[in-house]
Amino acid sequence: MAAEKKGRKIYHLNIGQPDLPTPRAYYDAIRSFDESTLAYADSPGTPVLIDAIRGYYRDQLGVELEAEDVLVTTGGSEALLLTCLSILDPYTEVIIPEPYYPNYTTFVHAAGGVIRALPTCPEEGYRYADRSRIESLITKNTRAILLTNPGNPTGVVLDEKEMRMIADVAKKHKLFLICDEVYREFCYDEKFGVPTMAHFRDIDQNLVIIDSVSKRFSACGARVGCVVTRNKDLQQAILKFCQSRLAVATVDQLGAAALYSVDRAFFRRSKEEYRLRRDLVVSRLRQIPGVMVEEPMGAFYVMASLPVDDADKFQYWLLEEFEDHQETVMFAPGAPFYETPGKGVNEVRIAYVRKREELERALDLLAKGIAEYQKTVMNV
């Protein structure tokens, strides 16, 4: 990167890589592996990991699962990809609230599908749980609704009433409801609890839950996720893909299984640290003239509208032209999070996955960068 070659330090707020320590249980489990041959694991996942996932759903979420309801995948990304490949045909449509995680586009398009964006806006806090707006997008080609709860990049969390409404829409219109719940542990208002669509048993045949150890346990490099569904036909379709790629890494599954034994205090500490970071970031953003930002209620991202003409252009300028004491800042420009052309041009996603003192400095750099950019580039 040009900025680094010039000797500048970059504060990376652009990637959702948690910096909190991974629980030692993961490493201890891997070190304990002493089989003479490192063999393939079972294609659906190792029994020890599937049992650990089932135990978590039972003890922490109050949800009973059968072993066949869980299919272990190489991270949440493969879980999403295999789900799309299993339920979509060419030109079938998936309704997704925008802005959304950009790789959803990759997964849907890989299966030949088409995204029907459910629009939101910063002025409404990116909220999308409106039945009439959702149903207005449903056509004869609609196959699924895909959502993240809590949301990436917005931090929006659905309450129980909103979740029930979306479940009812999926049931009424015989749609799959794909719920990416990898951030469910990080809801900052206690009224949300630890949300999951799995409580609604009347949509067993519609519901697909995407899960992962990456964010929950600060273990992105483990690459272990899962698909949870009680739909037997869908299970069989996804299982065929699992068999075709043989297996998820054996040792990583062993380590992931150990993560599910971590004490609940780990989640409380993690959530409290992210809450403090969120409060700091939102407070500092609100001090910058012209910035529009709503307080995210979950995950560890905030979406903000900046007083610049183009966030992508501004980002390049920060990296190529701007520095303060040989330091600059990097965020994720907002446009790639949208399906609708022209939206998100002046928006950014900030991931608050750095120490608070680093976030303080990063937001200071952002404020200085905006002021200088407006003066020298926008001529404001």
ABEGO torsion letter per residue (X at the ends): XAAAAAGBBBBBAABBBBABBBBAAAAAAAAABABABBBBBBAAEBAAAAAAAAAAAAAAAGBBBBAAABBBBBEAAAAAAAAAAAABBBGBBBBBBOBBBAAAAAAAAAAGBBBBBBBBBAAAGGBABBAAAAAAABBAABABBBBBOBBOAAGBBBBAAAAAAAAAAAAAAGBBBBBBAAAAABBABAAAEBBBAAABAAAAAABBBBBBAAAAAGBAAAGBBBBBBABAAAAAAAAAAAAAAGBBBAAAAAAAAAAAABBAAAAAAAAAAAAAAAAAAAAAAAABBGBBBBBBABEABBBBBBBBABAAAAAAAAAAABBBGGBBBBBBBAAAABABBGBGAABBBBBBABBAAAAAAAAAAAAAAAAAAAAAAAGX
